[in-house]
């Protein structure tokens, strides 16, 4: 059995299990897969100049 076939079987099994869950529990699962921020964070970069120089 190939890895792809095993993966598909596992996905079908998981879908059957999750399908039996109540809606509120499925919503929590779906929300946990989303990114926590809707925007990108600007990276903080230290200045290449030493402090006190202008």
Long-range contacts (C-beta under 8 A, 24 or more apart in sequence): none
